[in-house]
Amino acid sequence: MTRNTADKLLLRIERTAIGCSAMKRKVAIIIERANVALGGAERSVLELAAALSALDLEVDVLAAKGRTDTGNVHILCPKTGGRRVGYFTFEKAVKEHLSQNSYEIIHSVLPFEFADVYQPRGGAYAESILRNSASYENRFAEWYKKLTAFTNWRRTVLAHAERKLAQRADGPVIAALSRYVAEQFKQRYGTDQRRIVTIPNGIKTDRPINTNQADRLRAEVLAKLRVKESDKPVLFLFVANNFRLKGLAPLIRAISVAARHEAHRKGYLIVVGSGKRLKYAELAQKLDAPKAGRRVVFLGTVTHIQNVLSIVDVAALPTFYDPSSRFILEALAAGKPVITTRFNGATDLFVKDRHGKVIETPEDTNSLAEAVAHFTDTDNIRDASQAIAKDNLKDSVSIRRAAGQLNELYESILERKGRK
């Protein structure tokens, strides 16, 4: 996302908040960094703030670091050095702000026990550590990552704070982004089910497509792949910054395996993201069959993912871990069939074998290749796309739906508080 786009998003949040009357419920959303350019969690929180403001709530975003040019985004640790602020330093700054400002609901992305709602955008720390380790193909590397997981002081502090919060009988309500995340808290921490509410992730579904840019991009991609429109290629799209964790290597292998048994159209892979590509480009080149030609193209970082989604046929993310992938939700909103794994909470929002394919584990190359081959059939692509439209998944994955469910949760919390 460009800086101008980020500024516009934040400005919309500010304008909505300015119109709030004194009677509106005041909500504080706590996040470490308020900058949409940083990634999914930051963008999601600011989109959520805007969607909640549209529901007549007065929303302030409390961040340690970030942009300071909007009225409802409060940067609490602007003079602290470094890109990040320590957990205890930020906690102290938040408490000081709360002592001077009154909010009816405190909604935190970080594990602060004084919050009313804890919504871990990255899922449970315990699960993320294990699944990150599993994404290393070298078994020694996997073992080493597990062994050294808590040598990172910041992660250790956050994981300890989360465990303490999750095991308290009277802690904050945990708003899980998916059933997968809800199960993490029950299994890893023994959290009481009554403290967990599952509110599936949501995204903005009304981002425009620049058809001229999209057409030029498709022509560029086909030229790099050395194919023509008349070849009727099937374009699979992978979007991530952490290529290892999100399963790019297994996907490249699956594309290669599927190519050996193609009975329909030929499949090609477009890779988008800022990950280190050399290792994966070498893998793709190694697996390319001399007569089949190039099968994978790397585009690097792309500003408008909607343009890319508009020119592809299928979205693929065989991830080792994702609480609820924005990319998969964006693909569904664009009417595209998806391929992912059971380690992706976004599976809550579509039906396996109707809207897409769900693989048990990214290491299962054969199953992943079968899913790829399935969508080299024009009829299968059409059937899944029509089902996505018929079942109105665009509304299901909307940030407006997520904001509405959160607002209901806020009301239930306030009702309980009123009874005490």
QUIUR-V912134 format. One record per helix or strand of 2 or more residues. SS is the DSSP state (H for helix, E for strand). FROM is the first residue (numbers start at 1). TO is the last residue. If there is no record, write none. Layout:
ss=SS from=FROM to=TO
ss=SS from=FROM to=TO
This chain:
ss=H from=3 to=18
ss=E from=26 to=34
ss=H from=36 to=38
ss=H from=40 to=53
ss=E from=58 to=66
ss=E from=73 to=75
ss=H from=87 to=100
ss=E from=105 to=108
ss=E from=117 to=118
ss=H from=125 to=134
ss=H from=139 to=147
ss=H from=149 to=151
ss=H from=153 to=167
ss=E from=173 to=176
ss=H from=179 to=189
ss=H from=193 to=195
ss=E from=196 to=198
ss=H from=211 to=225
ss=H from=229 to=231
ss=E from=234 to=239
ss=H from=248 to=260
ss=E from=267 to=272
ss=H from=278 to=287
ss=E from=296 to=300
ss=H from=305 to=309
ss=E from=314 to=317
ss=H from=326 to=333
ss=E from=337 to=341
ss=H from=345 to=349
ss=E from=356 to=359
ss=H from=365 to=374
ss=H from=378 to=390
ss=H from=393 to=396
ss=H from=399 to=419
